[in-house]
């Protein structure tokens, strides 16, 4: 009997888009993931890091995580593996471990997590455990599942938890660790999986795009892990960190980023979000398919050259979050800005862009030869992407200037 796995990652519970809460969308999308797991009748669920968006997430995000993971376990009959990403506190992820185990949830907060054998009452059994490794026996399956598990690991965190020499690079450390575990535990009589949260790429391959808010994970290429580090025994590598669904390549078996379940920045606008369903059997190639997630608001970037056109589009397209760019030669008046904001509940950013035909040139003219209004206009254009101040703003400036002159007199 083959094994079916649901691979997801980068939930970022508690994340906001600027001031805009995504919590209701997160509840909807996690409901959909639970439904997919049940409809596909998966045997195992993997959440490959960035469970939360911050080390200290809001209470509602913590409650949503635990409730969702418990639903995914189907009362302890289905194991759920959830690891820490770079946005997670390792200690927070590990904290509920003793209670979580009884529910069928297996947490891994630190790269040196030691797994011990135990059995969930009426459910699966962890038959072998080690640092960064566990073996699971599921009822109704005649072969074990072996998992190499490494929570978020850059060079600093890996040295901190594994005590490695500072001169040894991340690739060397992980390659050595994974190979030793695979050689010891992963023969061809079971299903062999690697789970991690890191920036992994094919050696010599193109640089993979990282989403906004994730780039600090990797300084230069010091924290890049190459797929050549993955042991040959591994049949599927379940990754988290990059928010776009993609197969990395560079290994005999699939190396997959499942994607985040929602678009979390406008750099992700237009991306289809997915979960991955993987079918595995011992000594066979993994078969996998990506399922599009339907929940959540679309993030859309739009550019207009007139306020009227912008409002017309916004009025028709209400159920989305918008980054709006307005091209003009003068700044928006307060009245225009209010009309735009009143036309749509999901405008996150309004970005002014100067018309290229009105590009301001720095002229070598002394400010003393210009009027105070001209100097104000020059300064405003300097600070606002070459856009000229509106007549309304100039009138306000003159009003303030007149008030100041009366005081001085």
C-alpha positions as CSV (number, residue, x, y, z in Angstrom):
1,X,0.0,0.0,0.0
2,X,1.5,3.4,-1.0
3,X,1.9,6.3,1.3
4,X,0.3,9.7,0.7
5,X,1.7,12.9,2.1
6,X,0.5,16.5,2.2
7,X,3.4,19.0,2.1
8,X,2.7,22.6,3.0
9,X,4.8,25.4,4.5
10,X,5.2,29.1,5.4
11,X,1.8,29.7,7.1
12,X,3.1,32.9,8.8
13,X,0.2,33.0,11.2
14,X,-0.3,36.4,12.6
15,X,1.2,38.2,9.6
16,X,-0.3,41.5,8.4
17,X,0.0,43.3,5.1
18,X,1.0,46.7,6.3
19,X,-1.9,47.6,8.6
20,X,-4.3,45.0,7.1
21,X,-5.0,41.9,9.1
22,X,-5.0,38.6,7.2
23,X,-6.3,36.5,10.1
24,X,-9.7,35.7,8.6
25,X,-8.0,34.7,5.3
26,X,-5.6,32.5,7.3
27,X,-8.5,30.7,9.0
28,X,-10.2,30.1,5.6
29,X,-7.0,28.8,3.9
30,X,-6.2,26.4,6.8
31,X,-9.7,25.1,6.7
32,X,-9.1,24.4,3.0
33,X,-5.8,22.6,3.7
34,X,-7.6,20.4,6.3
35,X,-10.3,19.6,3.7
36,X,-7.7,18.7,1.0
37,X,-5.9,16.4,3.5
38,X,-9.2,14.6,4.2
39,X,-10.4,14.5,0.6
40,X,-7.0,13.1,-0.6
41,X,-6.9,10.7,2.4
42,X,-3.3,11.5,3.1
43,X,-1.4,9.4,5.7
44,X,1.0,12.1,6.8
45,X,1.2,15.9,6.9
46,X,4.4,18.0,6.8
47,X,4.4,21.7,7.6
48,X,7.9,22.8,6.6
49,X,8.5,25.9,8.8
50,X,7.5,29.5,9.4
51,X,4.4,28.4,11.4
52,X,4.2,31.9,12.8
53,X,5.3,35.3,11.4
54,X,7.1,36.4,14.5
55,X,8.9,35.0,17.5
56,X,6.1,36.4,19.7
57,X,2.9,35.8,17.7
58,X,-0.5,37.0,18.9
59,X,-2.6,34.7,21.0
60,X,-5.2,34.2,18.2
61,X,-2.4,32.9,15.9
62,X,-1.1,30.4,18.5
63,X,-4.7,29.1,19.0
64,X,-5.2,28.8,15.3
65,X,-2.0,26.8,14.8
66,X,-2.8,24.3,17.5
67,X,-6.4,23.8,16.5
68,X,-5.5,23.3,12.9
69,X,-2.7,20.8,13.6
70,X,-5.0,18.8,15.9
71,X,-7.7,18.7,13.1
72,X,-5.0,17.5,10.7
73,X,-4.1,14.6,13.0
74,X,-7.7,13.2,12.8
75,X,-7.7,12.5,16.6
76,X,-4.1,11.2,16.6
77,X,-4.5,8.7,13.7
78,X,-2.5,10.8,11.2
79,X,1.0,12.1,12.2
80,X,1.7,15.8,11.6
81,X,5.3,17.0,11.4
82,X,5.7,20.8,12.1
83,X,9.2,22.4,12.1
84,X,10.5,25.8,12.9
85,X,11.4,28.3,10.2
86,X,13.5,31.5,10.5
87,X,10.4,33.4,11.6
88,X,9.7,31.0,14.5
89,X,11.1,30.9,18.0
90,X,12.6,27.4,18.4
91,X,11.7,27.3,22.1
92,X,8.1,28.3,21.4
93,X,7.7,25.6,18.7
94,X,9.1,22.9,21.1
95,X,7.3,24.1,24.2
96,X,4.0,22.0,23.8
97,X,5.9,18.9,22.6
98,X,4.8,16.6,25.5
99,X,1.1,17.5,25.0
100,X,1.4,17.6,21.2
101,X,2.8,14.0,21.0
102,X,-0.4,12.6,22.6
103,X,-2.4,14.4,19.8
104,X,-0.2,13.0,17.0
105,X,1.7,16.3,16.4
106,X,5.5,16.1,16.2
107,X,7.2,19.5,16.6
108,X,10.9,20.2,15.8
109,X,12.1,23.7,16.9
110,X,15.8,23.2,16.9
111,X,18.2,21.5,14.4
112,X,19.4,19.2,17.1
113,X,15.9,17.9,18.1
114,X,16.2,14.4,19.6
115,X,13.2,12.2,18.8
116,X,12.4,9.3,21.1
117,X,10.3,6.2,20.3
118,X,6.7,6.3,21.6
119,X,3.2,5.2,20.4
120,X,0.1,7.3,20.2
121,X,-2.8,5.4,21.8
122,X,-4.8,3.8,19.0
123,X,-2.6,5.4,16.3
124,X,0.9,5.4,14.8
125,X,4.2,4.5,16.5
126,X,7.6,6.1,16.4
127,X,9.8,3.0,16.3
128,X,13.2,4.7,16.0
129,X,14.5,8.1,17.0
130,X,17.8,10.0,16.9
131,X,19.0,13.6,16.7
132,X,17.4,14.9,13.5
133,X,15.8,11.5,12.6
134,X,12.6,9.6,13.3
135,X,11.0,6.4,11.9
136,X,7.2,6.1,11.9
137,X,5.1,2.9,11.6
138,X,1.5,3.5,10.4
139,X,-1.3,1.0,11.0
140,X,-2.2,-0.6,7.7
141,X,1.2,0.0,6.1
142,X,3.8,-2.7,5.8
143,X,6.8,-0.4,5.5
144,X,8.1,2.4,7.8
145,X,8.5,6.1,7.0
146,X,11.9,7.6,7.7
147,X,12.3,11.3,8.1
148,X,15.4,13.4,8.3
149,X,14.3,16.6,10.0
150,X,16.3,19.8,10.2
151,X,14.5,22.9,11.5
152,X,15.7,26.3,10.2
153,X,19.5,26.2,10.2
154,X,21.8,29.0,9.1
155,X,25.4,28.7,10.0
156,X,25.0,30.5,13.4
157,X,22.0,28.5,14.6
158,X,23.5,25.2,13.4
159,X,26.8,25.9,15.2
160,X,24.9,26.9,18.3
161,X,22.8,23.7,18.5
162,X,25.2,21.2,17.0
163,X,28.4,22.6,18.4
164,X,30.2,22.5,15.0
165,X,33.5,24.1,14.3
166,X,33.1,27.7,13.1
167,X,35.4,27.0,10.1
168,X,33.1,24.3,8.7
169,X,30.5,25.6,6.2
170,X,26.8,25.0,6.3
171,X,26.9,22.6,3.3
172,X,29.6,20.5,4.8
173,X,27.8,20.3,8.2
174,X,24.4,19.3,6.7
175,X,25.9,17.0,4.1
176,X,27.8,15.1,6.8
177,X,24.8,15.0,9.2
178,X,22.2,13.9,6.6
179,X,24.5,11.3,5.1
180,X,25.3,9.7,8.4
181,X,21.6,9.4,9.3
182,X,20.6,8.1,5.9
183,X,23.4,5.5,5.9
184,X,22.4,4.4,9.3
185,X,18.6,4.3,8.9
186,X,17.4,4.7,5.3
187,X,17.6,1.5,3.4
188,X,15.2,0.7,0.4
189,X,12.7,-1.1,2.6
190,X,11.0,2.1,3.7
191,X,9.9,5.6,2.4
192,X,12.7,8.1,3.0
193,X,12.0,11.8,3.3
194,X,14.0,15.0,4.1
195,X,12.2,17.9,5.7
196,X,13.9,21.3,6.2
197,X,13.4,25.1,6.1
198,X,16.3,26.8,4.4
199,X,17.4,28.4,1.1
200,X,18.3,25.4,-1.1
201,X,19.4,25.6,-4.7
202,X,20.9,23.5,-7.4
203,X,24.6,24.2,-7.7
204,X,25.2,26.4,-10.7
205,X,21.4,27.1,-11.1
206,X,19.8,30.5,-11.3
207,X,19.3,32.5,-8.1
208,X,15.9,31.6,-6.7
209,X,13.6,34.6,-6.0
210,X,13.0,35.2,-2.3
211,X,9.9,37.0,-1.1
212,X,9.9,40.3,0.7
213,X,10.7,39.8,4.4
214,X,12.8,36.6,3.8
215,X,15.9,38.0,2.2
216,X,17.8,38.6,5.5
217,X,17.9,34.8,5.9
218,X,20.7,34.7,3.4
219,X,23.8,37.0,3.4
220,X,25.6,36.6,0.1
221,X,25.7,32.8,-0.5
222,X,26.9,31.8,3.0
223,X,23.5,30.3,3.9
224,X,22.8,28.6,0.6
225,X,22.5,24.9,0.8
226,X,23.0,22.9,-2.4
227,X,20.9,19.9,-3.4
228,X,24.1,17.9,-3.8
229,X,24.0,17.6,0.0
230,X,20.9,15.5,-0.1
231,X,21.7,11.8,0.4
232,X,20.8,9.5,-2.5
233,X,18.5,7.4,-0.4
234,X,16.0,10.4,-0.1
235,X,12.9,10.0,-2.3
236,X,11.4,13.4,-1.6
237,X,12.6,16.6,0.0
238,X,9.9,18.8,1.6
239,X,11.2,22.4,1.9
240,X,9.9,25.7,3.3
241,X,11.1,29.3,3.1
242,X,10.5,30.3,-0.6
243,X,6.9,31.4,-1.1
244,X,6.6,30.3,-4.7
245,X,5.8,26.7,-5.6
246,X,8.9,25.3,-7.4
247,X,11.0,22.2,-7.9
248,X,14.7,23.0,-7.3
249,X,16.4,20.2,-9.2
250,X,19.9,18.9,-8.8
251,X,18.9,15.6,-7.1
252,X,17.6,12.3,-8.4
253,X,14.4,12.8,-6.4
254,X,12.0,15.8,-6.2
255,X,13.2,18.7,-4.1
256,X,10.1,20.9,-3.7
257,X,9.1,24.2,-2.2
258,X,5.3,23.8,-1.7
259,X,4.7,27.6,-1.5
260,X,3.0,29.7,1.2
261,X,-0.8,29.3,1.3
262,X,-1.4,33.0,0.8
263,X,0.3,35.8,-1.1
264,X,2.0,37.7,1.7
265,X,3.6,40.6,-0.2
266,X,3.0,42.4,-3.5
267,X,6.1,40.8,-4.8
268,X,4.0,37.6,-4.8
269,X,1.1,39.1,-6.7
270,X,-0.2,36.8,-9.4
271,X,1.3,33.6,-7.9
272,X,-0.8,30.5,-7.6
273,X,-0.6,29.1,-4.0
274,X,-0.5,25.4,-3.6
275,X,-0.1,22.3,-1.4
276,X,1.7,19.2,-2.7
277,X,0.4,15.7,-2.5
278,X,3.2,13.1,-2.6
279,X,2.7,9.4,-3.2
280,X,5.6,7.2,-2.0
281,X,6.6,3.5,-1.9
282,X,9.9,1.9,-1.0
283,X,12.5,1.8,-3.7
284,X,10.3,3.7,-6.2
285,X,10.3,7.2,-7.5
286,X,8.0,9.7,-5.8
287,X,4.9,10.7,-7.6
288,X,3.6,14.2,-6.7
289,X,0.9,16.7,-7.8
290,X,0.3,20.3,-6.8
291,X,-3.2,21.4,-5.8
292,X,-4.1,25.1,-6.2
293,X,-5.5,26.8,-3.0
294,X,-8.6,28.7,-3.7
295,X,-9.0,30.7,-0.4
296,X,-7.6,34.1,0.3
297,X,-7.7,37.5,-1.4
298,X,-5.7,38.1,-4.5
299,X,-3.0,40.7,-4.4
300,X,-3.1,43.0,-7.4
301,X,-0.7,45.7,-8.6
302,X,-2.4,48.3,-10.8
303,X,-1.2,51.5,-12.5
304,X,-3.5,54.3,-13.7
305,X,-2.9,57.7,-15.3
306,X,-6.2,59.3,-14.0
307,X,-8.1,59.2,-10.7
308,X,-11.3,58.5,-12.5
309,X,-10.0,55.4,-14.3
310,X,-8.6,54.2,-11.0
311,X,-11.9,54.6,-9.2
312,X,-13.8,52.9,-12.0
313,X,-11.6,49.8,-11.7
314,X,-11.6,49.8,-7.9
315,X,-15.4,50.0,-7.8
316,X,-15.7,46.8,-10.0
317,X,-12.9,44.8,-8.3
318,X,-13.7,44.9,-4.6
319,X,-12.6,41.5,-3.4
320,X,-8.8,41.9,-3.5
321,X,-5.9,43.8,-1.9
322,X,-4.4,46.5,-4.1
323,X,-1.1,48.3,-4.6
324,X,-2.2,51.3,-6.6
325,X,0.2,53.4,-8.6
326,X,-1.0,56.8,-9.9
327,X,1.0,58.5,-12.7
328,X,0.6,62.3,-12.8
329,X,2.4,65.5,-12.9
330,X,1.1,66.9,-9.6
331,X,0.5,65.3,-6.2
332,X,-3.0,64.0,-5.3
333,X,-5.3,66.5,-3.5
334,X,-6.8,65.4,-0.2
335,X,-10.2,65.2,-2.0
336,X,-8.8,62.9,-4.7
337,X,-7.1,60.7,-2.1
338,X,-10.3,60.4,-0.1
339,X,-12.4,59.5,-3.2
340,X,-9.9,56.7,-4.0
341,X,-9.8,55.4,-0.4
342,X,-13.6,55.5,-0.1
343,X,-14.0,53.5,-3.4
344,X,-12.3,50.3,-2.1
345,X,-11.8,48.6,1.3
346,X,-8.5,46.9,0.4
347,X,-6.2,49.6,-0.8
348,X,-2.9,48.9,1.0
349,X,-0.6,51.3,-0.8
350,X,-1.1,54.4,-3.0
351,X,2.2,55.1,-4.8
352,X,2.6,58.4,-6.7
353,X,4.7,58.2,-9.9
354,X,5.8,61.2,-11.8
355,X,5.0,61.4,-15.5
356,X,8.2,60.8,-17.4
357,X,7.4,63.8,-19.6
358,X,7.5,66.0,-16.6
359,X,10.8,64.7,-15.2
360,X,12.4,67.4,-13.1
361,X,16.0,68.4,-13.9
362,X,18.3,69.9,-11.4
363,X,19.1,73.2,-12.9
364,X,22.2,75.2,-11.8
365,X,20.2,78.2,-10.7
366,X,20.7,79.9,-7.3
367,X,17.8,79.5,-4.9
368,X,18.1,83.2,-4.2
369,X,17.0,84.0,-7.7
370,X,13.8,82.0,-7.1
371,X,10.6,83.0,-5.2
372,X,9.8,81.2,-2.0
373,X,7.0,79.3,-3.8
374,X,9.4,78.1,-6.5
375,X,11.8,76.9,-3.8
376,X,9.0,75.1,-2.1
377,X,8.0,73.4,-5.3
378,X,11.6,72.4,-6.0
379,X,11.9,70.9,-2.5
380,X,8.6,69.1,-2.8
381,X,9.6,67.6,-6.1
382,X,12.9,66.6,-4.7
383,X,11.3,64.7,-1.8
384,X,8.3,63.2,-3.8
385,X,9.7,61.5,-6.8
386,X,9.7,64.6,-9.0
387,X,6.0,65.2,-8.6
388,X,4.9,68.8,-8.4
389,X,2.7,70.0,-5.5
390,X,-0.9,70.3,-6.2
391,X,-2.6,73.8,-6.3
392,X,-4.3,72.8,-3.0
393,X,-1.0,72.2,-1.3
394,X,0.5,75.4,-2.6
395,X,-2.5,77.4,-1.4
396,X,-2.0,75.7,2.0
397,X,1.7,76.6,2.0
398,X,0.9,80.2,1.2
399,X,-1.7,80.3,4.0
400,X,0.9,79.1,6.5
401,X,3.4,81.5,5.1
402,X,1.0,84.4,5.4
403,X,0.2,83.4,9.0
404,X,3.9,83.3,9.8
405,X,4.5,86.7,8.2
406,X,1.7,88.3,10.3
407,X,3.2,87.0,13.5
408,X,6.6,88.4,12.6
409,X,5.1,91.8,11.9
